[in-house]
């Protein structure tokens, strides 16, 4: 069975490590990279082609919304399904993230078990083409 490849983009190293450790316990998932800022996240998405990208909104150099914008405008061979994480549940940011193609918007703190379930749900997600 193919493992779901996941990229974690968060400037909080401890949080990224905890999330990675939790995801790695799942037999059908693997973390293929951890980006500590938005620019690095975009580069890693281009180079590693993850199935799912978990992206924090507030990051140095390029924020999470900027990462989504780049995924939409840069020539990227395989666009990942995106989950946006944020410490702020602001309607405008949530709406913009979803407009830019995020599948889920999760406000911190959250239940990691629920996030893993969302990632597994995405495995069966097929975007609708309009």
C-alpha positions in Angstrom: 0.0 0.0 0.0 1.3 3.4 -0.9 1.9 5.7 2.1 0.5 9.2 2.0 3.4 11.6 1.8 3.1 14.7 4.0 5.0 17.9 4.2 4.8 19.9 7.4 5.4 23.7 7.1 5.6 25.4 10.5 8.3 27.7 12.0 7.7 26.3 15.5 10.3 23.5 15.4 8.9 21.8 18.5 5.3 21.7 17.2 6.5 20.5 13.8 8.5 17.7 15.5 5.6 16.6 17.7 3.2 16.6 14.7 5.8 14.6 12.6 6.2 12.0 15.4 2.5 11.6 15.7 2.0 11.2 11.9 4.9 8.8 11.6 3.1 6.4 14.0 0.5 5.9 11.4 1.3 3.0 9.1 -0.2 4.6 6.0 1.5 8.0 6.3 5.0 9.4 6.2 6.4 12.9 6.6 8.8 13.6 3.7 9.9 17.1 4.8 9.6 19.9 7.4 9.8 23.4 6.1 10.5 26.2 8.6 9.2 29.1 6.4 7.0 29.7 3.5 9.7 30.0 0.8 11.2 26.7 1.9 7.7 25.1 1.9 7.1 26.1 -1.8 10.6 24.8 -2.8 9.9 21.5 -0.9 6.5 21.1 -2.5 8.0 21.5 -5.9 10.9 19.1 -5.2 9.3 16.4 -3.0 5.7 16.4 -4.5 3.9 15.6 -1.3 0.3 14.3 -1.3 -0.7 16.6 1.6 0.9 19.8 2.8 0.1 21.0 6.4 0.9 24.7 6.3 0.9 27.2 9.2 -0.5 30.6 8.4 2.0 32.6 10.3 5.6 31.9 9.1 8.6 34.0 8.2 9.5 35.1 4.7 6.2 33.9 3.2 3.0 33.2 5.1 0.7 30.2 4.6 -1.6 32.2 2.3 1.4 33.2 0.3 2.4 29.5 0.0 -1.1 28.7 -1.3 -0.9 31.6 -3.8 2.5 30.3 -5.1 1.1 26.7 -5.4 -1.6 28.2 -7.6 0.6 30.4 -9.8 3.9 28.7 -10.0 4.4 25.8 -12.4 4.1 22.9 -10.0 4.0 19.4 -11.4 1.9 17.9 -8.5 -0.2 20.2 -6.3 -0.7 18.8 -2.8 -4.0 18.8 -0.9 -3.5 21.5 1.7 -4.4 21.8 5.4 -3.9 25.2 6.9 -3.1 25.6 10.6 -3.5 28.9 12.4 -3.5 30.3 15.9 -6.2 32.7 14.8 -9.7 31.7 13.6 -10.3 34.8 11.6 -13.1 34.5 9.1 -11.3 36.6 6.4 -8.1 34.4 6.6 -10.2 31.2 6.7 -12.2 32.3 3.7 -9.1 33.3 1.7 -7.3 30.0 2.5 -10.3 28.1 1.2 -10.6 30.4 -1.9 -6.9 29.6 -2.6 -7.6 25.9 -2.5 -7.1 24.7 1.1 -9.1 21.6 1.9 -9.2 22.2 5.6 -8.5 25.1 8.0 -7.6 24.0 11.5 -7.3 26.4 14.5 -4.6 25.7 17.1 -4.7 24.2 19.6 -6.3 21.2 18.0 -6.6 17.5 18.6 -3.8 15.8 16.6 -5.8 12.6 16.4 -8.6 14.6 14.6 -6.0 16.1 12.2 -4.7 12.7 11.3 -8.3 11.6 10.6 -8.7 14.6 8.3 -5.5 13.7 6.5 -6.8 10.2 6.0 -10.1 11.6 4.7 -8.1 13.6 2.2 -6.7 10.4 0.7 -10.2 9.8 -0.8 -10.7 13.5 -1.6 -11.2 14.2 -5.3 -11.4 17.9 -6.2 -14.4 18.8 -8.2 -13.5 20.5 -11.5 -15.8 23.4 -12.4 
